[in-house]
Amino acid sequence: GKPLNKGFHLSPAIAGQWRWASDKHLQFQPDGDWPVDQAYDLTLDSDTLLASHILLDKYRLEFKTAPFSANISDARLYHDPNQPNIQKFVATVHFSHPVATQTVKPALSVLLSPGLTYSQDSDYELTFDDKHLNAYIHSAPLATPLEPSSVKLELSKGIKAATGGNAAAEGSTQVSVPGRYQLSFSAAQIGFAYNDKEEPEPVLTMESSRPVGDEALKGKVEAWLLPQKDPQGNTYWNTQNVTDSVLLAAPKVSLSQNPGAEGLNQLHSFKFKAPVGRYLAIKVAKHVEGQGGYLSRDAAFSVVRMLEYPKALSFLGEGALLTLNDDQRLGYLVRGVADVRIEVAQLLPDQLHQLVDQNSGIFTAQYFNNAAFDRLVTRTEITQSFASTDPAKTSYGQVDLKSYFADKRGIFVLKLTPAEENNYGTFDDYPREAHDLRFVVVTDLGILAKRSVDGSLDIFVQSLSKGLAIADAKVEVVGRNGLPVAEGLTDPQGHVHLPPLGELRREKTPLFYRVEKAGDVSFLPIGDWHRQLDMSRFDIG
């Protein structure tokens, strides 16, 4: 590791230190940077440098340092985000060694193709980083050309490193500048957006190839309601059979433009109204101006068909519990359905364990095998009709459950479907439009279960309508076969303590807590994470 001063000869000489980096590696560290593109001849003296028993394959070595190079590492068209109409050519040239800055500009050329000009008198600005390893070229703002053009950056051989050496090789790159007629619009489409009343409103949408301001589109988009049949008697319209004479005779459809999320947008939407199933002709005028001054060369024309409004049937709220002593009516909303089928499936006595065990959903949205479910319930179907002729307007209905539980055992599964559809089962295999399902328990018995660290259980029962504790309520922990594995009666505070259940398995696996008082029945599934208290909501530190 000590510096050496003999046993070698480097030509041409360069100041620095020689030392052994290891027993096999000889290292030279120059005092400064290596000269650029310099050839060297190194001779080693075996008598002075090496022990007598060590022989080298070569005692003379020729090498050359890295040449100077300049490479265009980035070149692109830049749009100012604060002034979108301003576009510039920007490029970065990277040098292998610190560059002699005075040699760069004479060797650099920014060439504009015919038809492309600067919008200001200057051409470009040249700057360097602190270490002079990168040069940055920013052109003056470019005027948007009518036809596609290009900017070319050329580097000649005059660029050199600050320490001398070879000149960098020539280089060039080219960036395309779109012509002014580069703006285009996609075919129009129809969808639905929901207003603050959750009612669907038809929306006409289209996309532009470049951002366009709302003001630029104002008055430039037109729509016509086409006749039910074309001149040849066909009920299908396309862009080929929509002629000027057809448009002259067709009534205009009023379009209301929705404000864009930004000042300039590529997605554009319009509110409108049209009869379901009818065709509309949509025209976007030519010469609409977008970001950067780009124009649409021709008018954009498309034909769309008005879709059916989305139908809806759904129960109101999210709860699955109705109190026994209050109103047992369950409300629902309906839209676009004239006749609603309401299926009321009431659970048979002593079948609750089957319902809990075989349900694969959550109790507000169950999923059950239809054939197995049919064995557990009695079922009633009723139909309610709605006179609304506006498919976008929402109406409300209700189903009164009071007449379905004379024995006060009120556990139900309710389903809403359009009456015109075939009803093959209570549970759908996949989500369907205008279908809803709700599991409902009608009871006055509220249950709270707490498991202690030792595994024992504390069950609390209170009246949902009065908020008071219920004494002498029968509490059971029911196993998979429907038989209780533990039971007790609540005290005057509505509390019952049950011992740890231990490792109960197979037919004795605990499924739910069952509470009964004076013919009223309620239950709480065991191990249902949807009903567990989230301790992260409380300060337990």
Residue pairs with C-beta under 8 A, 6 or more apart in sequence:
1 19
1 20
1 21
2 19
2 20
3 17
3 18
3 19
4 17
4 18
4 19
4 20
4 49
5 18
6 45
6 48
6 49
7 44
7 45
7 48
7 49
7 50
8 18
8 26
8 42
8 43
8 44
8 45
8 49
9 42
9 43
9 45
10 28
10 40
10 41
10 42
11 40
11 41
11 42
11 43
12 38
12 40
14 30
14 34
14 35
14 40
15 30
15 31
15 32
16 28
16 29
16 30
16 31
17 28
17 29
17 31
18 26
18 27
18 28
19 26
19 27
19 29
20 26
20 27
21 27
26 49
33 97
33 163
34 65
34 66
35 65
35 163
35 164
35 165
36 65
36 66
36 67
36 68
36 97
36 161
36 163
36 164
36 165
36 166
37 64
37 65
37 66
37 67
37 68
37 165
37 166
38 64
38 65
38 165
39 62
39 63
39 64
40 62
40 63
40 64
40 65
41 60
41 61
41 62
42 60
42 61
42 62
42 63
43 59
43 60
44 50
44 56
44 59
44 60
44 61
45 59
46 54
46 55
46 56
46 59
50 56
66 96
67 96
67 165
67 166
68 95
68 96
68 97
68 160
68 161
68 165
68 166
68 167
68 168
69 95
69 96
69 168
69 169
70 93
70 94
70 95
70 96
70 99
70 155
70 159
70 168
70 169
70 171
71 93
71 94
71 171
72 91
72 92
72 93
72 94
72 153
72 155
72 171
72 172
72 173
73 92
73 93
73 94
73 134
74 90
74 91
74 92
75 89
75 90
75 91
75 92
75 153
75 173
75 174
75 175
76 89
76 90
76 91
76 175
77 87
77 88
77 89
77 90
77 151
77 175
77 176
77 177
78 87
78 88
78 89
78 90
79 86
79 87
79 291
79 292
80 86
80 87
80 88
84 211
84 264
84 291
84 292
85 291
85 292
85 293
86 141
87 141
87 142
87 144
87 177
87 292
88 138
88 139
88 140
88 141
88 142
89 110
89 124
89 137
89 138
89 139
89 142
89 151
89 153
89 175
89 177
90 136
90 137
90 138
90 139
91 136
91 137
91 153
91 173
92 134
92 135
92 136
92 137
93 104
93 108
93 134
93 135
93 137
93 155
94 133
94 134
95 132
95 133
95 134
95 135
95 159
95 161
95 168
96 161
97 133
97 161
97 162
97 163
97 165
98 131
98 132
98 133
98 161
98 162
98 163
99 128
99 132
99 133
99 135
99 159
99 160
99 161
99 162
100 159
100 160
100 161
100 162
101 128
101 132
101 135
101 162
103 158
103 159
103 160
104 126
104 128
104 135
104 159
105 126
106 156
106 158
107 155
107 156
107 157
107 158
107 159
108 126
108 135
108 137
108 153
108 154
108 155
108 156
109 152
109 153
109 154
109 156
110 123
110 124
110 137
110 139
110 151
110 152
110 153
111 151
111 152
111 153
111 154
112 118
112 142
112 149
112 151
113 149
113 150
113 151
113 152
113 177
114 149
115 145
115 146
115 147
115 149
116 142
116 143
116 145
116 149
116 150
116 151
116 177
117 142
117 143
117 145
118 139
118 140
118 141
118 142
118 143
119 140
119 141
119 142
119 143
120 140
120 141
121 140
122 140
123 139
123 140
124 137
124 138
124 139
124 140
125 137
125 138
125 139
125 140
126 135
126 136
126 137
127 135
127 136
127 138
128 134
128 135
128 136
129 136
132 162
137 153
139 151
142 151
142 177
144 179
144 180
144 292
144 293
144 294
145 177
145 179
145 180
146 179
146 180
146 181
147 179
147 180
147 181
148 176
148 177
148 178
148 179
148 182
149 176
149 177
149 179
150 174
150 175
150 176
150 177
151 174
151 175
151 177
152 172
152 173
152 174
152 175
153 172
153 173
153 174
153 175
154 170
154 171
154 172
155 168
155 170
155 171
155 172
156 170
157 167
157 168
157 169
157 170
158 167
159 167
159 168
160 166
160 167
160 168
178 294
180 293
180 294
180 295
181 294
181 295
181 296
181 297
182 209
182 210
182 294
182 295
183 208
183 209
183 210
183 212
183 288
183 289
183 290
183 294
183 295
183 296
183 297
184 208
184 209
184 296
184 300
185 206
185 207
185 208
185 209
185 284
185 288
185 296
185 300
186 206
186 207
186 208
186 300
187 206
187 300
187 302
187 304
188 204
188 205
188 206
188 282
188 302
188 304
189 204
189 205
189 206
189 304
190 202
190 203
190 204
190 205
190 304
190 305
190 306
190 307
191 202
191 203
191 205
191 307
192 200
192 201
192 202
192 203
192 307
192 309
192 310
193 200
193 201
193 203
193 269
194 200
194 201
195 201
197 394
198 394
199 335
199 392
199 393
199 394
200 309
200 310
200 335
200 392
201 271
201 392
202 271
202 272
202 273
202 274
202 306
202 307
202 309
203 258
203 269
203 270
203 271
203 272
204 223
204 255
204 269
204 270
204 271
204 272
204 280
204 282
204 304
205 267
205 268
205 269
205 270
206 221
206 267
206 268
206 282
206 284
206 300
206 302
207 266
207 267
207 268
208 265
208 266
208 268
208 288
208 290
209 266
209 290
210 266
210 290
210 291
210 292
210 294
211 262
211 264
211 265
211 266
211 290
211 291
212 264
212 265
212 266
212 268
212 288
212 289
212 290
212 291
213 260
213 263
213 264
213 265
213 290
214 257
214 259
214 260
214 265
214 268
216 288
216 289
216 290
217 257
217 268
217 284
217 288
218 257
220 284
220 285
220 288
221 255
221 257
221 268
221 270
221 282
221 283
221 284
221 285
222 252
222 255
222 282
222 283
222 285
223 252
223 253
223 255
223 270
223 272
223 280
223 281
223 282
223 283
224 247
224 250
224 251
224 252
224 253
224 280
224 281
225 250
225 251
225 252
225 253
225 274
225 275
225 278
225 279
225 280
226 237
226 242
226 246
226 250
226 278
226 279
226 280
226 281
226 303
227 246
227 249
227 250
228 235
228 278
229 235
230 236
230 237
230 241
230 246
231 241
231 243
231 246
232 241
234 241
236 279
237 279
237 281
237 303
237 305
238 303
239 301
239 302
239 303
242 281
242 301
242 303
246 281
247 281
250 281
253 272
253 273
253 274
253 280
254 272
254 273
255 270
255 271
255 272
256 270
256 271
256 272
257 268
257 269
257 270
258 269
258 270
258 271
260 267
260 268
264 290
264 291
272 280
274 280
274 306
275 306
276 306
276 307
276 308
276 309
276 391
277 305
277 306
277 308
278 305
278 306
279 303
279 304
279 305
279 306
280 303
280 304
280 305
280 306
281 301
281 302
281 303
282 301
282 302
282 303
282 304
283 299
283 300
283 301
284 296
284 299
284 300
284 301
285 296
285 299
286 295
286 296
286 297
286 298
286 299
287 295
287 296
287 297
288 295
288 296
289 295
290 296
308 336
308 391
309 335
309 336
309 391
309 392
310 335
310 336
310 433
311 335
311 336
311 337
311 391
311 418
311 433
311 434
312 333
312 334
312 335
312 336
312 337
312 394
312 434
313 332
313 333
313 334
313 335
313 337
313 340
313 416
313 417
313 418
313 434
313 435
313 436
314 332
314 333
314 416
314 436
315 330
315 331
315 332
315 414
315 416
315 436
315 438
316 330
316 331
316 332
316 333
316 396
317 331
318 364
319 364
320 363
320 364
320 438
320 439
320 440
320 441
321 440
321 441
321 443
321 464
322 328
322 330
322 401
322 410
322 440
322 441
322 442
322 443
323 442
323 443
323 444
323 464
323 465
324 408
324 410
324 442
324 443
324 444
324 464
324 465
324 520
325 444
325 465
326 465
328 400
328 401
328 402
328 410
328 442
329 398
329 399
329 400
329 401
329 402
330 398
330 399
330 401
330 414
330 438
330 440
331 396
331 397
331 398
332 340
332 396
332 397
332 398
332 399
332 416
332 436
333 394
333 395
333 396
333 397
334 340
334 386
334 394
334 395
334 396
334 397
334 416
335 391
335 392
335 393
335 394
335 395
336 391
336 434
337 386
337 418
337 434
338 385
338 386
339 383
339 384
339 385
339 386
339 418
339 419
339 420
340 383
340 384
340 385
340 386
340 397
340 416
340 417
340 418
340 419
341 381
341 382
341 383
341 416
341 417
341 418
341 419
341 421
341 423
342 381
342 382
342 383
342 384
342 399
342 414
342 415
342 416
343 379
343 380
343 381
343 414
343 415
343 416
343 417
343 423
343 426
344 379
344 380
344 381
344 382
344 399
344 401
344 404
344 412
344 414
345 373
345 377
345 378
345 379
345 412
345 413
345 414
345 415
345 426
346 377
346 378
346 379
346 380
346 404
346 405
346 410
346 411
346 412
347 355
347 376
347 377
347 409
347 411
347 412
347 413
348 376
348 377
348 378
349 409
350 482
351 376
351 377
352 411
352 478
352 482
352 512
352 514
352 521
352 523
353 478
353 479
353 480
353 481
353 482
353 511
353 512
354 372
354 375
354 376
354 482
355 368
355 376
355 411
356 511
356 512
356 523
356 525
357 480
357 511
358 368
358 369
358 372
359 366
359 367
359 368
360 366
360 367
360 368
361 367
361 368
362 528
362 530
363 439
363 525
363 528
363 530
364 438
364 439
365 437
365 439
366 413
366 427
366 437
366 439
367 427
368 426
368 427
369 427
370 424
370 425
370 426
370 427
373 413
373 425
373 426
373 427
377 413
380 404
381 423
382 399
383 419
384 397
384 399
386 395
386 397
388 395
399 414
401 410
401 412
401 440
401 442
404 410
404 412
405 442
407 519
408 518
408 519
408 520
408 521
409 519
409 521
410 440
410 441
410 442
410 443
410 521
411 440
411 441
411 442
411 521
412 439
412 440
412 441
412 442
413 426
413 437
413 438
413 439
413 440
414 437
414 438
414 439
414 440
415 426
415 435
415 436
415 437
415 438
416 434
416 435
416 436
416 437
417 423
417 434
417 435
418 434
426 437
427 437
428 435
428 437
441 522
441 523
443 464
443 520
443 521
443 522
444 463
444 464
444 465
444 520
445 461
445 463
445 464
445 470
445 473
445 515
445 516
445 517
445 520
445 521
445 522
446 461
446 462
446 463
446 464
446 522
447 459
447 460
447 461
447 513
447 515
447 522
447 523
447 524
448 459
448 460
448 462
449 457
449 458
449 459
449 460
449 513
449 524
449 526
450 457
450 458
450 459
450 460
451 457
452 458
454 500
455 500
455 501
455 502
456 497
456 498
456 499
456 500
457 477
457 486
457 497
457 498
457 499
457 500
457 501
458 495
458 496
458 497
458 498
459 475
459 488
459 490
459 495
459 496
459 497
459 498
459 513
459 515
460 469
460 490
460 494
460 495
461 469
461 470
461 473
461 475
461 490
461 494
461 495
461 496
461 515
461 517
462 468
462 469
462 470
462 494
463 469
463 470
468 494
469 490
469 492
469 493
469 494
469 495
470 490
470 494
470 517
471 490
471 491
471 492
471 493
471 494
472 489
472 490
472 517
473 489
473 490
473 494
473 496
473 515
473 516
473 517
474 487
474 489
474 515
474 516
474 517
475 487
475 488
475 489
475 490
475 496
475 498
475 513
475 514
475 515
476 484
476 486
476 487
476 513
476 514
476 515
476 516
477 484
477 485
477 486
477 487
477 498
477 501
477 510
477 512
477 513
477 514
477 526
478 484
478 485
478 510
478 511
478 512
478 513
478 514
478 523
479 485
479 504
479 507
479 508
479 509
479 510
479 511
480 506
480 507
480 508
480 509
480 511
481 507
481 508
484 514
485 501
485 504
485 508
485 510
486 498
486 499
486 501
487 498
488 496
488 497
488 498
489 496
490 496
501 510
504 510
510 526
511 525
511 526
512 523
512 524
512 525
512 526
513 523
513 524
513 526
514 521
514 522
514 523
515 521
515 522
515 523
515 524
524 531
525 531
